[in-house]
Amino acid sequence: MNGTVKIIYWQDGDHWLGYVEEYPDYMTQGLSLPELKENLKDLYMAQPVPRHNEI
């Protein structure tokens, strides 16, 4: 990721959930915070991600 990317994340039981602020329609999860961050990075790098209103 180049520059700053804001992520929103929280823990729910044994899982970490989150999304990239730029793509709030695309949530992902991980069993650990590092796993969640890697999943979010993969999602962000898979651009272009379609917006909800483009589907």
N, C-alpha and C positions, 0 to 999 in steps of 0.2 A: 504494500500500500504506500503510495506516495502522499505526502502531506498528512493532515490530521483528519481522521475519520472518527466521528462520535458514535459510540455504541451504547445501547441501553441493555442492561442485563440484571438478572436477579436469580436468587436460588429458590427453588420450589422442591422441598423434600430433598431427595438425593440428586436432583438434576439442576443444571444451570440453564436458564432460558435467556434468549436475547435476540436483538436485531440491530442492524445498522440503521442509524437515524434516517439516513437518506432513503432507505428501503423498508419502511415500517410494515409493509404487507408480507415480508419474508422473514419469519422467525426461524430459529434453529435452536438446538439444545446440545448439551454435552454432560458427561458424568463428572467433569471437573471444569474449573474456570479456564485453564489452558486449552482444554479440548474445545470448549465453546468458542473461545477466541480464534482458534484455528478454523473452526467451521464458519465463523463469521467472515474471516479473511477469505476463505474459499468462495463464499457467497459473493462477497464484494468484488473479487477478482473475476468472477464469471460474468462480468458486464458484457453486453447490456442486459440488465434484469428488467423485464417488462413491468411497468407500473400497473397497479390493479385496474385502473380505468382503460388500459390498453389491451386487456385480455378479452 
